[in-house]
């Protein structure tokens, strides 16, 4: 039985990028006769300590992560292939990656779903940027047997350093996980406009707060649902915050009638893989998005949702969907069918499994 080592930053079942990039395919790999083992930088306990916010806890968990990576180097002979998601360590040069790919001679598949050679933190301190060593991405691409990228933009970058580059889109489990509610009925004609994300992307949501404030006045019965890791405390009277939890994620998404995904158009966002839009569409929720990068492929303007590139477009399209339930329903149904055909686990399984051939 061929043993595959999956090397990732976070413990299993914790990070969306891991869950929807490779974790949901592990059972299929096992059915094909592969033995899969996950090695995360953080242990489950270490990750909980790191998220606590306590400085000593963070130092303890990060130190433990580097010890785990050092020990891993002595266990690589057990595996025939290595699947590296994003990076082996959160800081420092790519020493672990070099040993995995070049010293041991293992076939390493390198997977990423963001422009991780860049940063979206324009105010990042010089020392932090120095420690992150983002230049390592190009070297890991060179050393890898294959490179798996979430979209064509990322793949074009990787092809500068490696000829064996494959587009492997982020996918949704439409059979067992993302299943829409039968109806989206709310009392008193309420319509729920929703957004899901994290602290790193909430700044994009803030960019359309003036639009949402005007809509809140025009349609006072409506609700603005925010699903995130931390309450962004938005200046909206009818904002409702739900902390992201894996166990309630689908039920919380199902409360939305309209899903929004605002983003600026820059080198960082060009690398985004449209995950929010895919989640909305899989749940039969029309996606109203900025026409940036892969969003223009995922959402066809006026079919599964709308593109919005200005204040007027955000206001006009959101207002239209708020008052037109039939349009929401039809766009939602078309969106789910598109995800099933092009962005589901079942539609992409053969593409993903081919990485290991």
N, C-alpha and C positions, 0 to 999 in steps of 0.2 A: 504493500500500500504506500503510495507516494505521500510524504508528509510535507505540508505547506505551513510555513510560519508567517503569521500576519503580525506585522509590527506597526503599532499605532500610538498616538499620543494618549488616548483616554481608555478607561476600562470599557468592556462591552456594554452595550445598551444605554450609553450615556450621551454620546454626541451625535447629532443628526448626520453630520458628514460621514461618520463611520457606519451608522445604522443603514443609511440609504445608499452608500457607495459599495459596501461589501458584506456587512453582517447579514443582511437579508438573503444573501446567496449561499451562505455557508452550508445550509441543509442540502442544497442542490449539489454542491461540491462533494459532500459526504456520500450522497447517493451515487455519484460517479466514481466512488472508490478512493477519494482523497481523504487523508487524515489532516484536519485543520487544527492549529493551535494559535491562540492569540497571545501576544506579548505586548502589553501596554506600558507606556512610560510611568503612568500613575497606577498604583494599586487602587482597589475600590476604597479602602480606608484612606489612602493618601490623597485621593481625589476629593473626598469629602472634607478632609482637613484643609486642603488647598482652597476650597470654595468658602471656608468659614470666614476668611478675611483676616484672620489673626496672622501677624507677621511671622511669629515663631512656628506656627503650624505650616505656613507656606514654605519656610526654609526646610523644615523637617520633611515635608512631602516631596519637595524637589530634590533634596539630597538623596532620599530613598529611591527616587526615580533614576538618578544617575548610577547608583549602586546596582539597581536592577539591570540597567543597560550594560554595565561592565560584566556582570555575571552572565548575561545573555551571550556575550561573545565567545564564551567557553562551551556553549551548548549548540552552536550553529551546525556542527557536524551531523546532528540528528535529522536535519531537514534537507530536502532536495530542491525546494524553491522557497523564495521569500517574497512576500507581498508587503511593500512599504507604503503606508498611507501618510502622506504629507511630510513627515520627518520623524527621525528616531529620538531626537532630543530637542527641547524647546529653545536651546541657546548653545552657542559654541560652534566650532567647525564640524564638518560632516565626517568625524572620525569613525563613528559606529557604522555609518553607511559605506564608507570606504572598505572597512574590514569585511562587511557582509558581502559586498559585490566583487571586490578585487582581491582581497587576501584569501578568502575562502573559495572564491570562484563560483559561488552559488548563482543561479539564475534569479535575478531580482527584478520584480515588476514594481515600478514606481507609479503611484497613483496620487493625483491631486485634483481639487475641484475649485480652486481659487487662484488668483494671481499672487501666489505666495512668495514670488521673488520681489514683490513690492509691498507697500504698506498703505493702509487708508488712514493712518494716524499722522496727520500733517504736523502735529506738534510733538512728535516722538523725540525724546531726548537723544543726544548724540551717542551717549554710552549705551542706551538700550538698543539703538539701531546697530551699533558695533557688535554687541553681544548676540543679537539675533542671527547674524551671518546669513542674510537672505541670499547672498551670492551663491550659497551652496547648492541652490536648486539646479543651476545649469550643470554643475559637476555631477550631481546625483543622476540627472538625465543622461549624461555621457556614460556613466558607469553601468547603467541599468540594461538588462536584457530586453525589456519592453517598457514603454511608458503609457499609462492609462490616464486620459484627461477627460474632464467633465464636459467640455465643449470644444468647438473648432478653434476658438481664439487661444485657448490654453494649448491645444495641440500644435498650432502654428508656432508658438514659442518653443515647445519641446522639440520640434523638428529641426531647430537650429543646432541641436546637439545630439540627436538620435534619429535614425531613420525608421526605427520600429515603434511608431507612435500610433495609438488607437484612441478614437473617441468613444468613451464609455459614459453615457449620460447618467446623471443622478436619476434614480427611478423610484417609483411608488408601488407599494404592495396594494393593488386595487382589489385583490381577492379576499384577503384575510384582515387587512388593517383599515385602509381608507375606503370606508363604505358609507355613502351618503344617507341622510335621513330620508324617510318617505316624503315628508313635507317640510317646509320652512315657515310654518305658521307661528306668529307671535301675537299676543293680545293687543287690542286697540290699534291694530295696523302698524305696529312697530316694525321697523326695518333695522337690522344689525349690520353695520359696516365694520369689518374686522381686519386686524393686522396681527401677524405672528412673527416673532423674531427675537433678537437678543439685544443686550446693551450696545453691542458693536454696530448694530444697524438701526437703532432707534433714532439716530440723528437724521436718517433719511425720512422717517415718518414725520419728524418735526417740520420738515420742509413744506409740508402741505397743511399744517395746522390752521393757517388762515382760511383755507378752503373749508375745512371741517367745521370751523367756528361759524362761518356763514350758513353752512348747511344745518348746523345745530339750531340756529335761530329760525331758519325757514321750515324745518321739520323737527319741532321740539320733542316729538314722541320717540324719536329714533335713539339708538344706542351705538356707542363706539367701543367695540370689544378689543382689548389689547392682551395678547397672550405672550408673555415674555418671562425671562429669568428674574427680572426685577421691575418693580413698578416705576415707569418713567414719569409719573405724576404730570400728565399732560394737562394743559389749560383748557379742558373741555368739561362742561357741567355733566354731560351724560356719558363720560368715559367710564368703562368698567374694566378693571384689571383682573386677570386670572393668571396666577403663577403657572409657568409651564411645568407639567408633570406628564411623564410618559403614560401613566395609567388613565389620565383624563384628556389627553391630547386630542383624540378623535372626537370625543363628545363635545369638547370646547369648540373645535373647528366647526362642528355641525350646527352650532348656534348662529353662525354667520349667514347672512344673505348676500353680501358682497365682500370680496376680498381685495385688499389694496396692496400695491408693491411699488412705492415711489423710490427712485434712485437717481443720482446724478449720472451723467455720462462721462466717465473718465477711465483711465487705464486699469484701475482696480475693479470697478464695477463691470467692465467688459468681460472680466473673467468669471463673473457670477453665473451660476448654473440654473437660475430660475426656480429654485426649490419652493419658495413661497407660492408662486403661481401654480406650480404643479400640485401642491397640496390643496389649494383652493379648487382647482379644476377637477381633481380626483373626487372631491366631495360634492360635485355639481354646484359649485359656487362660481359665478362669473368673476374673472380676474381683471382688475383695472390696474394697469401697470405702466411704468415708464418704458418707452421703446428703446431699451438699452441692451446691447449684446444679444444673448440668446433669447431674451424675452420676446423679441420680434419673430422668432421661430416658433416658440411655444404658444403664444397668443396671437391669433390672426385678428387684426383690428376689426371690430364689429361682428365677429363670429363667436369666439369663446369669451370675449371680453372687449376691453377698449385699451388703446394706447393714449396716454396723456403726457403732453410735453409742455404744458403751460397752465397758469392759474385757470384760465377760461375752460380749457379742455377738462381739467380735473372737476371743476364745478359742474359743467354741462353734462358730462357722462355719468357722474355719480348721481346727480339730480334725476337724470333720465331713468337710471336703474332703480332709484328709490321709489319712483312713482309707477314704474312699469313692471309689475310682477311677472307678466308673461315673458317679457324680454329676459328677466333674470332666470326664469325656468329654462327657456330654450337655450340660452348661452351656457347655462350650467350643464345641461345634458350633452351639448356638443363638446364642451370642455372635457367631461369625463371620458367620452368616447375617444377623444384625441389622446388622452393620457394612456388609456388602455392599449391603443394601437401603437404608440410610439415611445412612451415613457413609463411603462409598467415593468415590473419584475419579469413577468411572463414574456413580454415582447423583447426584452433585452437579455434574457438568460443565455441564449446561445452566444451572443456577442461577448458577454462577461466570461463565460466558461472557456471561450476560445483563447483567452489570455494565458491559460495554463496548459495549452496543448504544446 
